[in-house]
């Protein structure tokens, strides 16, 4: 089972989109253990929403969709507006 997730940082108003088979460990990586990269610059992250997929291939396809311009528009105008943190 794989999860596609969208993280949100309210201090910087940034999102991050990824996929994983172990969301708790991935969140620790984003918020604590990583030493470099995009997610390190905008800590701490909160989970905005997740979607579950049976295969890694499906999760990768969905992650790519959400990372597109239309996908990010969907996140900001749909999901973010619905769940405003």
N, CA, C and O atoms as a DFTB+ gen file, in Angstrom:
340 C
 N C O
     1  1       0.840      -1.176       0.000
     2  2       0.000       0.000       0.000
     3  2       0.891       1.248       0.000
     4  3       1.851       1.334       0.766
     5  1       0.569       2.192      -0.849
     6  2       1.330       3.433      -0.974
     7  2       0.417       4.631      -0.771
     8  3      -0.759       4.603      -1.136
     9  1       0.966       5.664      -0.194
    10  2       0.205       6.898       0.021
    11  2       0.852       8.036      -0.742
    12  3       2.068       8.225      -0.707
    13  1       0.011       8.787      -1.429
    14  2       0.423      10.067      -1.997
    15  2      -0.005      11.095      -0.966
    16  3      -1.134      11.063      -0.478
    17  1       0.897      12.004      -0.638
    18  2       0.599      12.960       0.426
    19  2       0.937      14.376      -0.010
    20  3       1.809      14.610      -0.846
    21  1       0.215      15.301       0.588
    22  2       0.502      16.712       0.382
    23  2       0.782      17.300       1.754
    24  3      -0.043      17.217       2.664
    25  1       1.963      17.895       1.888
    26  2       2.344      18.560       3.123
    27  2       2.159      20.053       2.958
    28  3       2.243      20.587       1.852
    29  1       1.909      20.713       4.061
    30  2       1.699      22.160       4.041
    31  2       2.485      22.801       5.174
    32  3       2.527      22.277       6.286
    33  1       3.107      23.940       4.884
    34  2       3.763      24.731       5.915
    35  2       3.037      26.061       6.013
    36  3       3.123      26.883       5.100
    37  1       2.309      26.287       7.128
    38  2       1.531      27.523       7.250
    39  2       2.385      28.780       7.426
    40  3       1.946      29.874       7.069
    41  1       3.591      28.644       7.965
    42  2       4.455      29.812       8.154
    43  2       4.928      30.403       6.833
    44  3       5.050      31.620       6.698
    45  1       5.193      29.538       5.861
    46  2       5.698      29.978       4.556
    47  2       4.673      29.824       3.443
    48  3       4.923      30.225       2.306
    49  1       3.503      29.239       3.768
    50  2       2.441      29.002       2.796
    51  2       2.971      28.213       1.591
    52  3       2.789      28.605       0.438
    53  1       3.634      27.087       1.898
    54  2       4.218      26.219       0.876
    55  2       3.601      24.842       0.972
    56  3       3.147      24.421       2.036
    57  1       3.588      24.133      -0.168
    58  2       3.161      22.741      -0.182
    59  2       4.288      21.875      -0.720
    60  3       5.189      22.348      -1.412
    61  1       4.211      20.602      -0.386
    62  2       5.138      19.593      -0.902
    63  2       4.321      18.345      -1.191
    64  3       3.468      17.959      -0.392
    65  1       4.575      17.718      -2.326
    66  2       3.826      16.539      -2.750
    67  2       4.796      15.369      -2.890
    68  3       5.856      15.503      -3.502
    69  1       4.430      14.231      -2.324
    70  2       5.283      13.055      -2.424
    71  2       4.472      11.777      -2.307
    72  3       3.246      11.811      -2.204
    73  1       5.181      10.633      -2.325
    74  2       4.534       9.349      -2.105
    75  2       5.453       8.492      -1.246
    76  3       6.669       8.686      -1.233
    77  1       4.861       7.543      -0.530
    78  2       5.629       6.678       0.348
    79  2       4.817       5.443       0.715
    80  3       3.597       5.414       0.555
    81  1       5.510       4.429       1.208
    82  2       4.831       3.257       1.763
    83  2       4.840       3.321       3.292
    84  3       4.256       2.458       3.947
    85  1       5.496       4.331       3.865
    86  2       5.600       4.463       5.326
    87  2       5.521       5.941       5.707
    88  3       6.546       6.597       5.893
    89  1       4.303       6.458       5.820
    90  2       4.113       7.888       6.055
    91  2       4.693       8.380       7.388
    92  3       5.299       9.451       7.408
    93  1       4.538       7.657       8.492
    94  2       5.142       8.159       9.740
    95  2       6.657       8.364       9.648
    96  3       7.172       9.386      10.102
    97  1       7.366       7.404       9.065
    98  2       8.818       7.562       8.904
    99  2       9.157       8.678       7.925
   100  3      10.128       9.409       8.118
   101  1       8.365       8.803       6.890
   102  2       8.615       9.861       5.901
   103  2       8.420      11.241       6.531
   104  3       9.176      12.167       6.239
   105  1       7.422      11.380       7.383
   106  2       7.201      12.660       8.067
   107  2       8.374      12.997       8.985
   108  3       8.796      14.151       9.051
   109  1       8.905      11.994       9.695
   110  2      10.094      12.231      10.520
   111  2      11.264      12.684       9.661
   112  3      12.019      13.577      10.044
   113  1      11.405      12.068       8.512
   114  2      12.476      12.461       7.597
   115  2      12.325      13.914       7.173
   116  3      13.288      14.680       7.213
   117  1      11.114      14.295       6.766
   118  2      10.881      15.673       6.322
   119  2      11.075      16.679       7.457
   120  3      11.651      17.746       7.246
   121  1      10.604      16.348       8.642
   122  2      10.597      17.313       9.743
   123  2      11.803      17.252      10.673
   124  3      12.057      18.209      11.404
   125  1      12.553      16.148      10.666
   126  2      13.640      16.013      11.639
   127  2      14.973      15.629      11.010
   128  3      15.966      16.335      11.187
   129  1      15.009      14.512      10.275
   130  2      16.277      13.890       9.919
   131  2      16.959      14.402       8.653
   132  3      18.187      14.367       8.574
   133  1      16.224      14.864       7.686
   134  2      16.851      15.331       6.442
   135  2      17.783      16.499       6.717
   136  3      17.503      17.356       7.555
   137  1      18.888      16.515       6.001
   138  2      19.894      17.563       6.186
   139  2      19.896      18.608       5.076
   140  3      20.406      19.712       5.265
   141  1      19.327      18.265       3.916
   142  2      19.307      19.219       2.814
   143  2      18.078      18.981       1.950
   144  3      17.433      17.937       2.037
   145  1      17.771      19.954       1.128
   146  2      16.647      19.828       0.205
   147  2      15.521      20.792       0.522
   148  3      15.571      21.552       1.488
   149  1      14.515      20.736      -0.315
   150  2      13.376      21.659      -0.241
   151  2      12.655      21.575       1.097
   152  3      12.342      22.602       1.699
   153  1      12.390      20.351       1.568
   154  2      11.589      20.223       2.784
   155  2      12.322      20.725       4.021
   156  3      11.677      21.118       4.993
   157  1      13.634      20.721       4.011
   158  2      14.406      21.214       5.158
   159  2      14.219      22.726       5.314
   160  3      14.154      23.233       6.434
   161  1      14.134      23.437       4.202
   162  2      14.028      24.907       4.241
   163  2      12.712      25.403       4.821
   164  3      12.647      26.522       5.330
   165  1      11.668      24.595       4.753
   166  2      10.343      25.078       5.130
   167  2       9.711      24.282       6.274
   168  3       8.486      24.175       6.345
   169  1      10.506      23.740       7.139
   170  2       9.982      23.009       8.305
   171  2       9.275      23.952       9.251
   172  3       9.597      25.140       9.281
   173  1       8.316      23.460      10.028
   174  2       7.762      22.107      10.084
   175  2       6.613      21.933       9.099
   176  3       5.943      22.894       8.723
   177  1       6.404      20.699       8.697
   178  2       5.351      20.344       7.758
   179  2       4.181      19.698       8.469
   180  3       4.353      18.988       9.460
   181  1       2.985      19.951       7.951
   182  2       1.761      19.308       8.415
   183  2       1.162      18.569       7.231
   184  3       1.316      18.999       6.088
   185  1       0.486      17.472       7.491
   186  2      -0.169      16.729       6.418
   187  2      -1.469      17.444       6.058
   188  3      -2.348      17.622       6.901
   189  1      -1.575      17.847       4.803
   190  2      -2.795      18.493       4.319
   191  2      -3.816      17.427       3.913
   192  3      -4.982      17.493       4.301
   193  1      -3.361      16.437       3.121
   194  2      -4.230      15.306       2.801
   195  2      -3.422      14.162       2.213
   196  3      -2.283      14.341       1.783
   197  1      -4.040      12.969       2.202
   198  2      -3.395      11.785       1.638
   199  2      -4.391      11.031       0.770
   200  3      -5.605      11.158       0.926
   201  1      -3.849      10.251      -0.139
   202  2      -4.632       9.320      -0.951
   203  2      -3.902       7.982      -0.931
   204  3      -2.672       7.950      -0.953
   205  1      -4.639       6.889      -0.890
   206  2      -4.050       5.550      -0.789
   207  2      -4.163       4.817      -2.126
   208  3      -5.199       4.859      -2.789
   209  1      -3.064       4.136      -2.511
   210  2      -3.018       3.373      -3.756
   211  2      -2.437       1.999      -3.488
   212  3      -1.608       1.824      -2.595
   213  1      -2.883       1.023      -4.272
   214  2      -2.425      -0.353      -4.098
   215  2      -1.011      -0.578      -4.621
   216  3      -0.290      -1.434      -4.109
   217  1      -0.612       0.175      -5.625
   218  2       0.702      -0.061      -6.218
   219  2       1.552       1.211      -6.240
   220  3       1.044       2.332      -6.225
   221  1       2.842       0.992      -6.275
   222  2       3.792       2.098      -6.373
   223  2       3.587       2.852      -7.684
   224  3       3.668       4.080      -7.719
   225  1       3.324       2.119      -8.752
   226  2       3.125       2.734     -10.061
   227  2       1.956       3.721     -10.038
   228  3       2.062       4.830     -10.562
   229  1       0.838       3.308      -9.425
   230  2      -0.325       4.196      -9.326
   231  2       0.005       5.449      -8.515
   232  3      -0.407       6.553      -8.871
   233  1       0.748       5.270      -7.427
   234  2       1.114       6.401      -6.571
   235  2       2.015       7.383      -7.312
   236  3       1.843       8.596      -7.194
   237  1       2.963       6.870      -8.067
   238  2       3.868       7.735      -8.832
   239  2       3.091       8.532      -9.878
   240  3       3.334       9.725     -10.062
   241  1       2.166       7.879     -10.555
   242  2       1.344       8.566     -11.563
   243  2       0.548       9.697     -10.914
   244  3       0.490      10.804     -11.449
   245  1      -0.065       9.419      -9.761
   246  2      -0.859      10.441      -9.086
   247  2       0.014      11.571      -8.559
   248  3      -0.372      12.738      -8.629
   249  1       1.181      11.235      -8.036
   250  2       2.103      12.277      -7.561
   251  2       2.470      13.216      -8.712
   252  3       2.492      14.435      -8.537
   253  1       2.752      12.664      -9.862
   254  2       3.087      13.487     -11.023
   255  2       1.910      14.366     -11.436
   256  3       2.102      15.522     -11.816
   257  1       0.699      13.828     -11.365
   258  2      -0.485      14.627     -11.684
   259  2      -0.609      15.812     -10.731
   260  3      -0.856      16.940     -11.157
   261  1      -0.436      15.547      -9.441
   262  2      -0.573      16.614      -8.451
   263  2       0.550      17.640      -8.550
   264  3       0.355      18.800      -8.188
   265  1       1.711      17.236      -9.028
   266  2       2.824      18.169      -9.187
   267  2       2.717      19.026     -10.446
   268  3       3.498      19.959     -10.631
   269  1       1.759      18.714     -11.304
   270  2       1.554      19.526     -12.502
   271  2       0.859      20.829     -12.117
   272  3       0.388      20.980     -10.990
   273  1       0.799      21.751     -13.044
   274  2       0.137      23.035     -12.778
   275  2      -1.333      22.825     -12.404
   276  3      -1.829      23.448     -11.466
   277  1      -2.026      21.955     -13.130
   278  2      -3.436      21.691     -12.819
   279  2      -3.581      20.989     -11.472
   280  3      -4.530      21.248     -10.732
   281  1      -2.649      20.108     -11.158
   282  2      -2.690      19.416      -9.880
   283  2      -2.491      20.372      -8.720
   284  3      -3.191      20.286      -7.712
   285  1      -1.540      21.283      -8.858
   286  2      -1.312      22.277      -7.807
   287  2      -2.495      23.224      -7.686
   288  3      -2.830      23.656      -6.584
   289  1      -3.121      23.547      -8.789
   290  2      -4.335      24.371      -8.758
   291  2      -5.439      23.633      -7.989
   292  3      -6.138      24.231      -7.171
   293  1      -5.587      22.333      -8.259
   294  2      -6.559      21.518      -7.540
   295  2      -6.275      21.546      -6.034
   296  3      -7.198      21.670      -5.230
   297  1      -5.011      21.432      -5.659
   298  2      -4.653      21.441      -4.235
   299  2      -4.983      22.787      -3.607
   300  3      -5.634      22.839      -2.564
   301  1      -4.542      23.876      -4.228
   302  2      -4.758      25.200      -3.632
   303  2      -6.223      25.614      -3.635
   304  3      -6.714      26.161      -2.648
   305  1      -6.920      25.360      -4.727
   306  2      -8.301      25.839      -4.840
   307  2      -9.328      24.832      -4.328
   308  3     -10.439      25.217      -3.964
   309  1      -8.979      23.577      -4.295
   310  2      -9.902      22.561      -3.828
   311  2      -9.597      22.120      -2.417
   312  3     -10.330      22.437      -1.481
   313  1      -8.520      21.393      -2.272
   314  2      -8.179      20.795      -0.983
   315  2      -7.845      21.852       0.056
   316  3      -8.399      21.822       1.155
   317  1      -6.963      22.778      -0.258
   318  2      -6.547      23.789       0.730
   319  2      -7.740      24.604       1.196
   320  3      -7.913      24.817       2.396
   321  1      -8.552      25.055       0.275
   322  2      -9.715      25.876       0.646
   323  2     -10.691      25.086       1.530
   324  3     -11.329      25.649       2.419
   325  1     -10.796      23.788       1.275
   326  2     -11.709      22.952       2.045
   327  2     -11.223      22.747       3.480
   328  3     -12.012      22.760       4.424
   329  1      -9.899      22.556       3.627
   330  2      -9.352      22.201       4.940
   331  2      -8.602      23.323       5.625
   332  3      -8.015      23.100       6.684
   333  1      -8.600      24.498       5.073
   334  2      -7.805      25.627       5.587
   335  2      -7.274      25.378       6.988
   336  3      -8.024      25.323       7.962
   337  1      -6.000      25.235       7.056
   338  2      -5.355      24.947       8.357
   339  2      -5.202      26.202       9.182
   340  3      -4.684      26.148      10.297
